[in-house]
Amino acid sequence: MPQPERFDLLVLGSGYGGKLLAWHMAQSGRRTAVVERRWIGGSCPNIACMPSKNEVWAARIAHQVRHAAEFGTMTAGGQTTDMAKVRQRKRDMVAREVTAHLENYRATGAELIMGTGQFIAPKTLEVRLNDGGTRTLAADQVFLNLGSRAAIPSVPGLDAARPLTHIEVLELDYCPSHLVVLGGGYVGLEMAQAYRRFGSRVTVIEAGPQIMSREDADVADRVQRILSGEGVRFLTGAETLGVVGRSGEEVRLSVRTSAGEEQIAGSDILVAAGRVPNTAGIGLDEAGVELDDRGYIRVNDRLETTAPNVWAIGECAGSPQFTHISFDDFRIIRDNLAGGNRGTRDRLVPYCVFTDPPLARVGLSETEAQRQGIAARVARLPTDAVLRTHTTNETQGFMKALIGADDRILGFTMIGSEAGEVMAVVQTAMLAEIPYWKLRDAVIAHLTMAEGLGPLLANVPARSAQ
């Protein structure tokens, strides 16, 4: 083995938490290197969060134009969507993000090495450089920021059909005539609605009994009804038996449901059926890093792996698959390296699904509370009870809050306009551990969506008599 180049810190993968840690430590005077195979800055600015929301917004504009007459604006000559321009707008945004990342590497002094890394010994990485040649790197401390990728179900003929994942669907310069989405999770639903609004016929096939399996049944049902109202077709409890043809040309799927077997003819297939960690084939066993039975890196609540001075960040560590959680992983590691004692246990995890209207949730759902044996009072409010919606016509959805025996808020779910912003208000109250009635009685500006929290929490049932 050649003599390795020595660094204080080595980060494998340039995703959100890893790049922040690299920039922070380099600014602190530590010699730091980041090895990245392809996406400068990780998946979020390149192929996931930001590009997908860019195109979701473009689809929302198309939808608004289509309904402009309802608001008194007339569009002459019909409406078309130029998917090449939609894609170019997304690409321009990504290019700006990459430029900003490169400037951060330059400014902080962290070295970005483009190549594929494999461990050949503990804390020692051999990197096959993208522009040719190899480098061998070793460090006192190593941070694994490997991310995940789309899972391709083992359906006969599916792999040969060359299906789209979230990466390829964002590179389309045409509108599929019939997009078949395998998976009724968050990514699949965002793209299903977006491409329906661009003009595609869309069918969503979900193997489970409901879409959005982590959500309460009433939440999943409402989202499905909203998207069905826009023309998206759903098959739930559906087993995909086989696929013939090629995505982008012509495909045919054999699907079995409770009603029997059905043949679905489409033009393109999008696979959105979960994620798998990028932990295989990079020599983690050589590094002394153990995996769990799902292939994720085994960590404690300080994100330390089974190898000394090796940490894991974000999705590869089994953390919830959100960019904001990768950011919190960075903060935990940063603070602990400085002598702190932070962990991942019991952190409050919010998230949003950027359908239109969006879904936002923080804390417990009704199903989770019941499963854990937690008694909770449930308050509900239809979105159209919020006066803001009377001015915008964004009346679909509802709010729901779970209240504990001590009057603290245990969970909040909202389907409706600006749901993520309203959720942040509730999350703040949950972090402060204030009783629900303080938020109920707060003076909240009129006309805002957050104003609906008052009447929602006024609907909290009284405590049952003991």
SEFIGU-767378 format. One line per field, with one value per residue (C-alpha): residue number from 1; x, y, z. Coordinates in steps of 0.5 Angstrom, whole numbers, plus 500, padded with zeros to 3 digits. Layout:
N
n <- c(NUM_...)
east <- c(X_...)
north <- c(Y_...)
up <- c(Z_...)
This chain:
466
n <- c(1_2_3_4_5_6_7_8_9_10_11_12_13_14_15_16_17_18_19_20_21_22_23_24_25_26_27_28_29_30_31_32_33_34_35_36_37_38_39_40_41_42_43_44_45_46_47_48_49_50_51_52_53_54_55_56_57_58_59_60_61_62_63_64_65_66_67_68_69_70_71_72_73_74_75_76_77_78_79_80_81_82_83_84_85_86_87_88_89_90_91_92_93_94_95_96_97_98_99_100_101_102_103_104_105_106_107_108_109_110_111_112_113_114_115_116_117_118_119_120_121_122_123_124_125_126_127_128_129_130_131_132_133_134_135_136_137_138_139_140_141_142_143_144_145_146_147_148_149_150_151_152_153_154_155_156_157_158_159_160_161_162_163_164_165_166_167_168_169_170_171_172_173_174_175_176_177_178_179_180_181_182_183_184_185_186_187_188_189_190_191_192_193_194_195_196_197_198_199_200_201_202_203_204_205_206_207_208_209_210_211_212_213_214_215_216_217_218_219_220_221_222_223_224_225_226_227_228_229_230_231_232_233_234_235_236_237_238_239_240_241_242_243_244_245_246_247_248_249_250_251_252_253_254_255_256_257_258_259_260_261_262_263_264_265_266_267_268_269_270_271_272_273_274_275_276_277_278_279_280_281_282_283_284_285_286_287_288_289_290_291_292_293_294_295_296_297_298_299_300_301_302_303_304_305_306_307_308_309_310_311_312_313_314_315_316_317_318_319_320_321_322_323_324_325_326_327_328_329_330_331_332_333_334_335_336_337_338_339_340_341_342_343_344_345_346_347_348_349_350_351_352_353_354_355_356_357_358_359_360_361_362_363_364_365_366_367_368_369_370_371_372_373_374_375_376_377_378_379_380_381_382_383_384_385_386_387_388_389_390_391_392_393_394_395_396_397_398_399_400_401_402_403_404_405_406_407_408_409_410_411_412_413_414_415_416_417_418_419_420_421_422_423_424_425_426_427_428_429_430_431_432_433_434_435_436_437_438_439_440_441_442_443_444_445_446_447_448_449_450_451_452_453_454_455_456_457_458_459_460_461_462_463_464_465_466)
east <- c(500_503_504_497_496_495_489_486_479_476_469_466_460_459_451_449_451_458_460_458_462_468_467_467_473_477_475_478_484_484_486_480_478_472_471_465_463_459_454_458_454_450_443_439_441_443_438_433_430_431_430_424_421_423_419_413_413_413_407_403_404_401_395_394_394_389_385_386_379_376_380_378_385_383_388_387_390_390_396_402_408_415_418_425_424_422_428_432_430_431_438_440_438_442_448_448_448_454_458_456_458_465_466_465_470_475_473_474_480_477_479_474_476_472_473_470_473_474_477_483_484_482_481_485_481_483_480_479_479_474_480_484_489_488_490_491_488_488_485_485_477_473_466_461_456_454_447_442_439_432_430_428_423_425_419_420_422_422_430_430_425_430_425_426_428_427_434_431_424_427_431_425_424_417_411_410_403_402_406_406_408_410_410_405_410_412_416_412_406_409_411_405_401_406_406_399_399_404_399_401_396_398_397_400_401_402_403_400_393_394_398_403_404_406_400_394_388_384_390_392_385_384_391_389_382_385_390_384_380_386_385_391_389_390_391_392_393_396_402_406_407_411_413_414_417_422_420_420_417_412_411_405_405_401_398_394_389_383_379_383_389_389_394_396_399_404_409_414_415_417_420_419_418_423_431_437_443_450_454_455_462_466_470_466_468_476_474_471_464_459_452_445_440_438_445_445_451_450_451_450_445_452_452_459_460_463_470_474_474_469_462_456_451_445_441_446_446_439_437_430_431_430_436_434_436_442_443_442_446_452_450_450_457_460_458_460_467_468_466_458_454_448_444_439_434_428_429_422_422_418_417_413_410_410_404_399_396_402_402_406_407_411_410_406_400_394_396_403_400_395_400_405_399_399_392_391_385_384_382_380_379_377_382_376_374_380_378_385_382_376_380_385_380_385_380_382_385_384_388_389_392_394_394_396_394_398_395_402_401_404_403_400_398_396_394_393_396_402_402_409_409_404_407_413_409_406_413_416_410_412_419_417_413_407_400_396_391_397_397_390_389_395_394_395_395_389_389_394_393_396_390_387_391_386_379_383_385_379_376_380_376_375_379_375_373_377)
north <- c(500_507_512_515_523_525_529_531_530_526_526_521_524_531_531_537_534_532_539_543_539_540_547_548_544_547_554_552_550_543_540_537_533_531_526_526_521_526_531_537_539_532_530_536_541_537_531_531_537_543_541_537_543_547_543_542_550_550_545_549_555_551_549_556_559_553_556_563_565_563_569_574_573_571_567_567_562_556_553_549_547_547_542_544_550_547_543_549_553_547_546_554_553_547_551_556_552_548_555_557_550_551_558_555_550_555_560_555_551_544_540_537_531_528_521_514_512_505_503_499_500_503_510_509_511_509_514_513_520_522_525_519_516_515_518_514_518_517_521_522_522_520_522_517_522_516_518_513_511_509_502_498_493_486_485_481_486_492_493_491_497_502_506_513_514_521_523_522_524_531_531_530_535_532_531_523_521_516_516_510_511_505_507_512_515_522_523_519_523_530_527_524_531_535_531_531_538_539_534_527_522_519_512_511_503_502_495_497_498_506_511_514_508_513_517_516_513_520_524_519_518_526_527_521_524_531_528_524_530_533_526_522_515_510_503_501_494_492_487_489_482_484_489_489_494_500_507_513_508_504_499_494_493_486_488_484_487_485_486_481_482_488_490_498_501_507_511_512_508_512_508_511_505_507_508_504_506_507_503_496_495_501_497_498_492_494_500_496_499_495_495_493_488_493_495_502_504_502_508_510_516_520_518_514_508_501_504_508_516_514_517_517_522_523_517_512_512_511_518_520_522_529_534_538_532_531_538_537_531_535_540_534_531_539_540_533_534_540_537_537_531_531_525_524_521_524_529_532_531_535_534_537_533_538_536_542_543_541_536_537_533_534_529_523_521_518_511_512_514_509_504_507_506_514_517_523_528_530_536_537_543_543_548_552_554_559_565_566_561_564_570_565_559_554_551_543_539_540_541_536_536_531_533_530_529_535_539_539_538_531_532_536_534_539_539_545_552_554_548_547_555_553_547_551_555_549_545_552_551_543_545_550_545_550_548_548_553_558_557_557_564_567_573_571_576_576_574_568_561_560_564_557_555_558_555_548_548_551_544_540_535_536_531_525_524_519)
up <- c(500_498_504_505_505_512_514_520_518_512_510_505_501_501_503_507_514_511_508_514_518_513_512_520_521_516_518_525_522_521_515_512_505_502_497_493_487_483_486_489_495_495_493_496_491_485_484_490_495_491_484_485_489_483_478_483_483_476_476_481_476_470_475_477_469_468_473_472_469_476_479_473_469_462_458_450_446_451_455_454_458_455_459_456_459_466_466_464_470_474_471_472_479_480_477_482_488_485_484_491_494_490_493_500_499_497_502_508_505_505_500_495_492_486_486_488_495_498_505_505_512_518_517_510_504_496_492_484_481_476_472_472_477_485_491_498_504_512_517_525_524_519_517_513_509_504_503_500_493_490_491_485_487_484_479_473_467_471_471_464_463_465_469_472_479_482_478_471_472_473_467_462_457_455_458_459_455_461_467_472_479_483_490_494_498_499_493_488_490_489_482_480_482_478_472_472_472_466_462_463_465_471_475_482_484_491_494_501_503_503_500_505_510_516_516_519_515_515_512_507_505_504_500_495_494_493_488_485_484_479_475_478_478_484_485_493_495_488_487_480_477_471_466_459_454_456_460_455_449_451_457_460_467_470_476_481_486_490_484_480_475_470_465_465_459_460_456_462_469_475_481_488_492_498_499_500_503_499_504_500_496_499_504_511_514_512_516_522_521_522_519_521_518_513_511_515_519_526_530_538_539_539_531_533_529_531_529_534_531_525_525_520_518_515_512_511_519_519_521_518_511_511_510_516_520_516_519_526_525_524_530_534_532_532_539_541_538_542_549_549_550_545_542_537_542_543_538_535_527_523_515_510_503_498_494_493_498_502_508_514_521_527_533_534_529_532_530_533_540_540_538_544_549_550_551_547_546_539_536_529_524_517_513_510_517_517_514_510_505_503_500_496_495_498_502_502_508_515_521_527_534_539_546_552_559_562_556_552_545_543_535_529_522_517_510_507_504_508_512_513_516_521_523_525_530_533_533_537_542_543_544_549_553_554_555_548_551_551_544_543_547_543_539_532_526_521_515_516_516_523_525_525_531_535_533_532_539_542_539_544_548_556_560_561_568_572)
